[in-house]
């Protein structure tokens, strides 16, 4: 009798195993190279708060934005060390050079000058400013990663590049070398206990801070559209199994500036599942910028292969210690989703 009951429960127990995936714009970027590493090592309050948020939610896999890249990976390694000391171990990390801060000799932002942060392939005062990193409890197949960061904007199928008075903006020469990704677009295969998944992560440019040519708005639109092109098989290798899109799209489907049809199209794609995560007050807001309406710009979107068992936006109740930590960490809120695969 007992043996029969155990056998009946085994499939249920197996199906209950979940993987927690999160995205978090930490806003840990600093104004110069090496400063983030310095702050991590000296116990900076914001860094400690970011560690506190991550150890509270304990994602198995987390896509981080707003973390400065350096050639030897010292900053992200130091952060991983801080997390391990706090009881959260991520033995696997992926963090290659982003487009942010990669200098060009052209005027890419149309301000009539060169060598400014807006003239880099992605906005940045130095190479790697405000990059990406993926931390994982599970092995990453680094030799199978697809990195779309060098894809030229003009080479994206259906790309719409800016123009002024019928001419390419800021110039034809600039558009010939302009990459699509403001930071990076990666597809990272990860081997989890419930099977391999492809983590598709990015941090799109904000669709503001430009002029009537709408350069940033168009770029943001096409950065989001890249994932649809991948799923359609027109760019890169389309995933042949479960995947998750996790990152900062810098676009709300209803509020603020930007070409909202881009994020709406992704959210409504039948190949994806929008878990509609909310905080304890039932709010979908993931960021509050000064003098701007609260917005949902950070997303974890699993493919339709998955069963969503839980999801949330980490924004604890006001007046609690956890809320104080979250407020010190970032204006963005960590978004997480618990996933399992049907048997």
N, C-alpha and C positions, 0 to 999 in steps of 0.2 A: 504493500500500500504506500509506504513512505517512498520507496524507489520510484513508483509510478508518478507520485506527486512531483518529485524532483525533476523527472523527465519532462513532465508537462510544463514546469516552470522555466526550464532552461531556455526555450526560444524567447520567452518574455524578458528574461534577464539579459539575454544577448541583445535584444532589440532596444533595451533601455540604456545601453551604453551610448554616451553622447560626447561630442566634441564642442567645446566653447570657443568661438571665434569672435574677435573684437577688432574694432578700429578706433584709433585715438590720436587726434592731433594734439600733441603734447605742448606745442608752442615753446619748446626748449631752445629754439634757435637763438644764437647770440650775434652780436654786431661784428665779430671778427673771428678769424680762425684760431682754434685752440682755447677759446674762452669757455666753451661748453665743457670741455674736458676739465679745465680748471675748476669750474663751478661744481661739477660732479664730485671731484676729489675733495673739495673743501666743505662738502655738506650743505650746499646751497638749499635754501628753503623751498624754492619751486621744484627743484629736482626731488627733494624728499617727498613733496606732496604728490608728484607724478608717481613715484614709487609706491606711495600709500594708496593711490587710486588703483594701480595695477594689482597690488597684493590684496586689495579688498575684493576685486572681481575675479582675479585668478584665471584669466583666459588661457586656454591651451595654445592658441595661436593668436598673435596680435600684430596688426599692421600699424606701425607708428608713423606719423607725419610730424614735420617741424623739428627734426633732430639733425643737427649739422653732421655732414659726412667729412671724414678725413681719410687720407690715403691708407693709413695703417689700421683704421677702424678702432682707434683708441677710445673715442667718445662712447660709441655704442657698447664696446666691451666693458668700459667702466660702469655704464648704466646697468648692463647685465650683471656685473659683479655686485652692484648695490641691491639689485632685486634678489640675487641669490642669498646675500647676507640677510635679507628680510624674509627668506623662506620660499621664494618663488624662483625656480631654476629653469632657465631657457638655454639648453646646451646647443641649440641650433639657431643660427642667425644668418640672414641674408641682407646685405646692405652694400650695394655697389654705387659707383659715382653717378649722381643725378645730373640733370641738365642745368640745374640752378647754379648760377655763378660761372658757368663756362664762358669765358670771354670770347668776343668776336671783335673784328676791327670795323664793324659796320654800325650804322644807326638803325637799330631794330625797332625802337619804340617811337620813332618819328619826332623826337624832340629837337632835331637839328644838331645833336652832339653825339659823340661816340665815347666808348669806354665807361659808360655809366652802368649802374646795376640793371637798368632796363634794356641794355644792349647785349647782355649775356643771353645765351640760349634759353635760359629761364631766369627770372629776376633773382639777382643775388649780388651782394657786395663782394663775395669771395666764392671760390670754387667749393661747391657742396653745401652752401648755406641752405638751411631748412630742407634737408633731404628726407629720405624714407629709410625705414628699417623694418624687417619682419623678424619677430622672435617666435620661436616654436619649441614646444616640448618634444616634438616628433621630428624625425629625420627629414631634411630638405634635399631633394635631388638637384643639386646645384648645376650638374652637367646638363640638365634638361630644361633649365629656366629659359623662358622667352623674354627677352628684353627689347622693348619697342622704343626705347628712348632716343635712338638715332633716326627713327622714321621721320622723314621730312613732312611738314604739314601739307604741302602741296600734293604729296603722294598718297594721302588718305583718300580712298574712294568717296566721292561726293563732297570733298573738302570745299569750303567757301572761305577764300582768303579776302582780307580787307582791301578796299579800293577807295580812292578819292578822285572825283572828277574823271572817272573812267580809267584811272591809272592805278597800277598796283601800289599798295601802301605798305611801308613807307617808300619802297622801291622794288623794282624787279630783281635787282641783285640781292636785296635782303630776303626776298621770298624764296630765292633759289637755295639759300642755306638755312632757312628757319626750320628748326625741328618742331614737331607737334607738341611733345611733352614739355610742360613748364617745369616739371620735376622728373617724373619717370612713369612708365607703365611697365609692370612686370607680371608675368604669369609664372608662379612658383609651385612646382609639384611637391606635395608634402605627404609622407606616408604616415597615416594615422592608424590607431587600433581598429577602426571600422572601415579602412580602405583608403586608397589614395585620393586626394583632392587636389585640384588646381586652384591656388589662391591668386586672384586677379586684383592687383592693387595699384593705386595711383593717387596723385594729389593734383587736381586740376587748377589752372590759373583762375583767380577771381575775375568775374565778368565785368569789372568796373575799372576805374582809374585810366580811362582812355578818352577818346573824343568821338565825333560823329562817325568816324570810320568803323567803330565798334570792334577794334582789333582784339581786345581781350574777351569781349563777349563771343565773338566768332571762334576764338581759340578754345575757350571753355566748352562751347558747344561741341566742337570736333574732338576734344579730348574725351568727352563722355561718349561720343558716337564711336570712338575707336573700339569699345567693347562690343558694340553691335556688329562692327565689321569683322571682328574676330569670330564671333558666334555665327556670322553668315559665311565664314570661310574665305573672305576676300582679303584678309590680312593675317599672316602667321598661320599657326596650326590651331584649328578649333578644338576645344576640349572634347575628348571622347568619353568622358565620364563626369562624375559630380564635380562641381566647381562652386566657388564663392567669390563674388566681387565685394571688396572691402576697401574703403578709402574715403577721402574728402573730395567730393565733387564740386564744392564751393557754389552750389546751386540748389535753391529751394524750389519745389514744384509749383508753389503758389505765390510766394512772397519775394520781394526784392527785385533787383535788376537781373538781367540775363535772359538767355533764350531757353525758356522753361520747357519748350517742347522736347529738348534733349533729355532732360532728366525724367520727364513724364514718359517718354518713349521707353527708357530703360526700365522704369518702375512697372510699366504695363506690359513688358515683354513676357509672353507666355512661357518662355524658357527659364524665367526667373520667378522667385517667390519673394514678395516684400512682406517681411514679418510685422511691419508697422510697430517697431519697439517704442515704448513709452517709459517715462520716469514714474516714480510712485504717485504722482499727481495726475497721471494720464496724459502728460504732455509729450509731444514728439520732438520738441525743440532740442537741437544738438549744439547750438552755439548762440551766444548773445554778444554782439558787437556794440560798442558805444554808439548811440544815436541811430541805431538800425533796429528794425523789428527782429524779434527772436526768429530764428530760422532752423530748418532741418537741412543740413548740408553734408552730414556724415552718414555713411550707409554701410550696412552689411546685408548683401543680397545673395542668398543661396540659390543655386539652380533648382529646378523642379524635381531633381532626383531625391532631394532631402525631405525629411520630416522635421519641422521646427517644433521643438518641445518647450522652448521658452525663449524670451528675448527681452531686452530692456535698454533704457538709457540711464546711465549712472548719474543721478543728480539727487542725492539724499535730501531728506526733509530739512528745511531751514532750522538753524539753531543747534544742529547736531555737530559733533566733532567731524564726522564723515563729510558733512557739507562744507565745513571750513576747509578741510583738506582739498576737496574737489575745486573749490573756488580759488585756492592758492595755486593749484596746479596749472589750470588752463581755462580760457574762455570756452573752449570746446568741451564736450561731454563724451566720455567713453560710451560707445555703442557695442552691445554684445548680443550674440545669438547662440543658442544651444541647438545642436543638430544631431540627428541620427539617420541612419539609412534603413529603409524598410527591408525586412528579411524575406 
